Amino acid sequence: MKIKRNKSILILLGMILILIVGCTRQAAAPDTEVPTSVPTLPPFPTKTQGMEEPTATKMAATDTEAPATATPEIESPPLPLAPTDTPTVVEPTTTGNSPSGRQTVQIFLVALEGNLEGVEQIGCGDQLVAVDVVIQPTVAVLRAAITELLAVDSEYYGQSGLYNALYQSDLQIDKLGLQNGLATIYLTGDLLVGGTCDSPRIQAQLEQTALQFSTVTQVKVYINDILLEDYLSQK
């Protein structure tokens, strides 16, 4: 009986010891655990730390950039123009450029019953007189001279008293040519003759106006494709 009691006491003490040891371990655990350090992550950036989203104001900054300076264009000097008129073989002799730079030709008018020394008479006691006329500069001087003569539509030329036997006529140049010194002039229109003495006057005026040029040695004039002498003989 005594042995059983002792045995019960030992069991009880053992249980008390186990409880004491368990409590002791639980109480000492916080002191013996080594805390594990956790790295601290940097805080996420906020809008106040310079990470603002782009705004419309910042995107428009490109519009305020100064435009690139344009390279000025340099105009190249104009190229010389090629001549459009082919020079003819007709060369003026008694005509040319005046000191003022204007070009002149001569037309021939009639001095009725003239008595000029050294001037040949053309019939009815008349003589031819050359008159200078200013024209637009041209190389077609033969055409220009005949045109100026036909353009005189008055019976007497200004205050000179010179007679124009062509004043009643209405003639234009159809075509003309020059070959080996022979000037061939074709006129179209109406040729009116005022009298017997006008026939040699008309012929002399046309022919001598053409003969003023050194390259012209002979002249043939046609009126509506009829030779001038034949045309006049019919009048």
C-alpha positions as CSV (number, residue, x, y, z in Angstrom):
1,M,0.0,0.0,0.0
2,K,2.8,2.3,0.8
3,I,4.5,1.4,-2.5
4,K,1.4,2.4,-4.5
5,R,1.2,5.7,-2.8
6,N,4.8,6.5,-3.5
7,K,4.2,5.5,-7.1
8,S,1.3,7.8,-7.4
9,I,3.3,10.7,-5.9
10,L,6.1,10.1,-8.4
11,I,3.6,10.1,-11.3
12,L,2.1,13.3,-10.0
13,L,5.5,14.9,-9.6
14,G,6.4,13.8,-13.1
15,M,3.3,15.4,-14.5
16,I,4.0,18.6,-12.6
17,L,7.5,18.6,-13.9
18,I,6.4,18.2,-17.5
19,L,3.9,21.1,-17.1
20,I,6.6,23.2,-15.6
21,V,9.1,22.5,-18.4
22,G,6.4,23.1,-21.0
23,C,5.5,26.4,-19.6
24,T,9.1,27.4,-19.2
25,R,9.8,26.6,-23.0
26,Q,6.8,28.6,-24.0
27,A,7.8,31.6,-22.0
28,A,11.4,31.5,-23.2
29,A,10.5,31.0,-26.9
30,P,10.1,34.8,-27.7
31,D,13.5,35.5,-26.2
32,T,15.3,32.8,-28.2
33,E,13.8,33.4,-31.6
34,V,16.0,35.3,-34.0
35,P,13.9,37.9,-35.8
36,T,14.2,37.7,-39.5
37,S,14.8,41.2,-41.0
38,V,12.6,42.0,-44.0
39,P,14.1,44.5,-46.5
40,T,12.0,47.6,-46.6
41,L,10.9,48.4,-50.2
42,P,11.0,52.0,-51.3
43,P,7.6,53.6,-51.4
44,F,5.9,53.7,-54.8
45,P,6.3,57.1,-56.4
46,T,3.3,59.3,-56.2
47,K,2.2,62.2,-58.4
48,T,3.9,64.6,-56.0
49,Q,7.3,63.0,-56.6
50,G,7.8,64.1,-60.3
51,M,5.9,61.3,-62.0
52,E,3.1,63.3,-63.4
53,E,1.4,62.1,-66.5
54,P,2.1,64.3,-69.6
55,T,-0.5,67.0,-70.0
56,A,-1.8,68.8,-73.1
57,T,0.3,71.9,-72.2
58,K,3.6,70.0,-72.4
59,M,2.7,68.3,-75.7
60,A,2.0,71.6,-77.3
61,A,5.5,72.8,-76.7
62,T,6.6,71.6,-80.1
63,D,4.3,74.2,-81.6
64,T,6.4,77.0,-80.1
65,E,9.6,75.9,-81.6
66,A,11.1,78.4,-83.9
67,P,10.7,77.4,-87.6
68,A,13.8,76.5,-89.5
69,T,15.2,79.4,-91.4
70,A,14.4,79.0,-95.1
71,T,17.4,79.2,-97.5
72,P,16.8,82.2,-99.8
73,E,16.5,81.3,-103.4
74,I,19.1,82.7,-105.7
75,E,17.8,83.8,-109.0
76,S,20.0,82.7,-111.8
77,P,20.7,85.3,-114.5
78,P,18.4,85.1,-117.5
79,L,19.8,83.2,-120.4
80,P,20.4,85.3,-123.5
81,L,17.5,85.0,-125.9
82,A,18.2,83.5,-129.3
83,P,17.5,85.9,-132.2
84,T,14.1,85.3,-133.7
85,D,14.6,87.2,-137.0
86,T,16.9,85.8,-139.6
87,P,18.9,88.7,-141.1
88,T,18.1,89.3,-144.7
89,V,20.7,90.0,-147.3
90,V,19.3,93.5,-147.8
91,E,21.7,96.1,-146.5
92,P,21.0,99.8,-146.3
93,T,23.4,102.2,-147.9
94,T,22.0,105.7,-147.7
95,T,20.0,104.8,-144.6
96,G,21.0,103.6,-141.2
97,N,20.8,104.5,-137.5
98,S,20.6,108.1,-136.6
99,P,22.7,109.6,-133.8
100,S,19.8,109.2,-131.4
101,G,19.7,105.4,-132.0
102,R,16.7,105.4,-134.3
103,Q,16.7,103.6,-137.6
104,T,15.8,105.4,-140.8
105,V,15.0,104.5,-144.4
106,Q,14.3,106.7,-147.4
107,I,11.2,107.1,-149.5
108,F,11.2,108.9,-152.8
109,L,8.8,111.6,-153.7
110,V,8.4,113.9,-156.8
111,A,9.5,117.5,-157.2
112,L,7.2,118.6,-159.9
113,E,9.1,120.4,-162.7
114,G,12.1,120.4,-160.4
115,N,15.3,122.1,-161.3
116,L,17.7,120.5,-158.8
117,E,21.2,120.3,-160.1
118,G,22.6,116.8,-160.6
119,V,19.2,115.1,-160.2
120,E,17.9,113.2,-163.2
121,Q,14.5,114.0,-164.6
122,I,11.9,111.2,-164.8
123,G,9.4,112.6,-167.3
124,C,7.3,115.7,-167.6
125,G,10.2,117.7,-166.3
126,D,10.0,116.1,-162.8
127,Q,12.7,114.9,-160.4
128,L,12.8,112.5,-157.5
129,V,13.8,113.6,-154.0
130,A,14.7,111.3,-151.1
131,V,13.1,111.8,-147.7
132,D,14.3,110.2,-144.5
133,V,11.7,108.3,-142.5
134,V,12.2,106.9,-139.0
135,I,11.1,103.3,-138.6
136,Q,11.1,100.6,-135.9
137,P,14.5,98.9,-135.9
138,T,14.4,95.9,-138.2
139,V,16.6,93.9,-140.5
140,A,13.9,93.8,-143.2
141,V,14.7,97.3,-144.4
142,L,13.5,96.8,-148.0
143,R,10.0,95.8,-146.8
144,A,10.0,98.6,-144.3
145,A,10.9,101.3,-147.0
146,I,8.2,100.1,-149.4
147,T,5.7,100.0,-146.6
148,E,6.4,103.5,-145.6
149,L,6.1,104.7,-149.1
150,L,2.7,103.1,-149.6
151,A,1.5,104.5,-146.2
152,V,1.7,108.1,-147.5
153,D,-1.9,108.8,-148.4
154,S,-1.7,112.6,-149.0
155,E,-1.1,114.2,-152.4
156,Y,1.7,116.4,-151.0
157,Y,4.1,115.3,-148.3
158,G,3.7,117.7,-145.4
159,Q,5.0,121.2,-146.0
160,S,7.7,120.1,-148.4
161,G,5.6,120.5,-151.5
162,L,6.8,117.1,-152.8
163,Y,4.2,115.2,-154.8
164,N,3.1,111.6,-154.2
165,A,1.8,109.9,-157.3
166,L,0.6,107.0,-155.2
167,Y,-1.8,109.0,-153.0
168,Q,-5.0,107.6,-154.6
169,S,-3.9,104.0,-154.6
170,D,-4.5,101.4,-152.0
171,L,-1.7,98.9,-152.2
172,Q,-0.1,96.4,-149.8
173,I,2.9,94.1,-150.0
174,D,2.0,90.5,-150.8
175,K,5.6,89.2,-151.0
176,L,9.0,90.3,-152.0
177,G,12.4,88.7,-152.7
178,L,16.0,89.5,-153.4
179,Q,18.3,87.2,-155.4
180,N,21.5,88.1,-157.2
181,G,20.7,91.8,-156.9
182,L,17.2,91.5,-158.3
183,A,14.5,92.7,-156.0
184,T,11.1,91.3,-156.9
185,I,8.1,93.2,-155.2
186,Y,4.6,91.8,-155.5
187,L,1.8,94.3,-154.5
188,T,-1.9,93.7,-154.3
189,G,-4.8,96.2,-154.2
190,D,-5.9,99.1,-156.3
191,L,-3.5,101.3,-158.3
192,L,-5.0,104.5,-159.5
193,V,-3.3,106.8,-162.0
194,G,-4.1,110.5,-162.0
195,G,-2.8,111.2,-165.5
196,T,-0.3,110.5,-168.2
197,C,2.6,111.9,-166.2
198,D,1.7,109.8,-163.1
199,S,2.7,106.6,-164.7
200,P,6.5,107.3,-164.8
201,R,6.3,109.0,-161.4
202,I,4.7,105.9,-159.8
203,Q,7.3,103.6,-161.4
204,A,10.2,105.8,-160.4
205,Q,9.0,106.2,-156.8
206,L,8.7,102.4,-156.2
207,E,11.9,101.5,-158.1
208,Q,14.1,104.1,-156.5
209,T,12.9,103.4,-153.0
210,A,14.2,99.8,-153.5
211,L,17.4,100.9,-155.3
212,Q,18.6,102.9,-152.3
213,F,20.1,99.6,-150.9
214,S,23.5,98.5,-152.1
215,T,22.4,94.9,-152.6
216,V,19.7,95.9,-155.0
217,T,20.7,96.6,-158.6
218,Q,17.5,95.8,-160.4
219,V,13.8,96.0,-159.5
220,K,10.7,94.4,-160.9
221,V,7.3,95.4,-159.4
222,Y,4.1,93.4,-159.9
223,I,0.6,94.7,-159.3
224,N,-1.8,91.8,-158.7
225,D,0.7,89.5,-160.5
226,I,0.9,91.9,-163.5
227,L,4.3,93.5,-164.3
228,L,4.1,97.2,-163.4
229,E,5.0,98.4,-166.9
230,D,2.2,96.3,-168.4
231,Y,-0.3,97.4,-165.8
232,L,0.5,101.0,-166.4
233,S,0.2,100.7,-170.1
234,Q,-3.4,99.5,-169.7
235,K,-4.4,102.7,-168.0
